[in-house]
Amino acid sequence: MPNRFSRAVYLIAAILWVVGIQVASAQNELFVADTSTVSVTVYTRTANGNMAPLRTITGPATGLLGPLGLTVDTVNNELFVANRASITVYTLTASGNAAPLRTIAGAATGLNSPSGLTVDTVNNELMVANNNGNSITVYARTASGNASPLRIISGGATGVNAPNGVAVDTLNNELVVANSNTPALAVYARIANGNVAPLRIISGAATGLDTPIGVVVDTVHNELVVGNGLNVPSVLTYSRTANGNVAPLRNLSGAATGLTDPFGVFVDTVNDELVVTDFNISSIMVYTRTANGNVAPLRTLSGAATGLSNPAFPAVTAVGAPPAGQYFTLTPCRVADTRNPVGPYGGPALAANADRTFVIATQCGVPPGASAVAFNFTVTQPTALGDLRVFPAGVGLPLVSVMNWRPGQTRANNAVISLGASGDITVHVDQASGTVHFIIDVNGYFQ
């Protein structure tokens, strides 16, 4: 029965595409903003050597001008780019001389040489580090035109000084800023506004910080990762709650690393990898996430065919390996409904920023040896804006969500999820506060 599995995969892929999860065109890809070529180049996630991009966004209609910052929004399938005086937004699959969906530009925006940026899909906001403006400006995620910021972090008490990178931590409601002129990582409340002092500052000789640029919050492993620029080329990792003149947990540096001017960084928690752009030698290096010391990269993307010339910030849309084995259909069956009385497959409702695990194997005809299951997930009665991530129990929290919602909405989506070692899945709610009810239906499995 060799064709049964193929037909099932094609059918599931088609279903997932229709309901909004892009299974091919914008997953497992590496996005890079390139300043010199005035472009955004997109590669396969595992690209290595002198490999040409899958597609390139470039041309006068794009509105790109000296692009530096770049971030992907896999919930709304959008790509955000920071230019010299604007933010341009594209579809994740944009290619060629594509006009942006939206452009934020004008005197009211407060943009001043924007560098790093980050999207908060839980609270529907966009945060931007303004390098020359010594400020962090926050906008509605869908802001367009000459839009004023919702909030501005700026002033002597903030310590913001030539900020290059910014990262949002929706799990702990914090915002992290990499300041270059006075080398430091400053942490603020997510909703900080005005001339406010940071909650914590990592700075001092022991930190190893010299010219921090790109910064990432890894909430899966409770760490901060920063690219440390040209003078002391390194990638430094700290505890997420580090404060003061503290040494890094890890220091990736030395001749074998190939680093000469690490600029942007990205932590791929799905594949346990660290992606670093090197601005000076026009290359992208990929290491194991926990690489430390004088360690060679797993892969290096460089050469004329890549089109790279001063690559700035990177981003990855990552998915795990596809399920292996044969696909078997099931009569649609309900496994769990949190509206029911309290129990392993009933209430209570899922809590904001919390995990809950459900054992799927042995339920509704799913056998103990199943490797993955075809699900239909439904959320209802959410008390706040949020999204849902579902993954095999026992592995790291993925970057890609299954669905997102607004308060009071009922939403449904299909997905194929691998099972954990005990035949279970874990669900994580990204929501500022409150609860949401969750329903699990199954209609097939892989074995």
Secondary structure, DSSP 8 states (H G I E B T S, - for coil): -HHHHHHHHHHHHHHHHHHT--SSTTSSEEEEEETTTTEEEEEETT--BS---SEEE-SGGG--SS---EEEETTTTEEEEE-SS-EEEEETT--BS---SEEE-SGGG--SSEEEEEEETTTTEEEEEETTTTEEEEEETT--BS---SEEE-SGGGT--SEEEEEEETTTTEEEEEETTTTEEEEEETT--BS---SEEE-SGGG--SSEEEEEEETTTTEEEEEE-SSS-EEEEEETT--BS---SEEE-SGGGT-SSEEEEEEETTTTEEEEEETTTTEEEEEETT--BS---SEEE-SGGGT-SSEEEEEEE-------S-EEEEEEEEEEETTSSBSTTSBS-EETT-EEEEE-TTSTT--TT-SEEEEEEEEE--SSSEEEEEEETTS---S--SEEE-TT--EEEEEEEE--TTSEEEEEEEESSSEEEEEEEEEEEE-
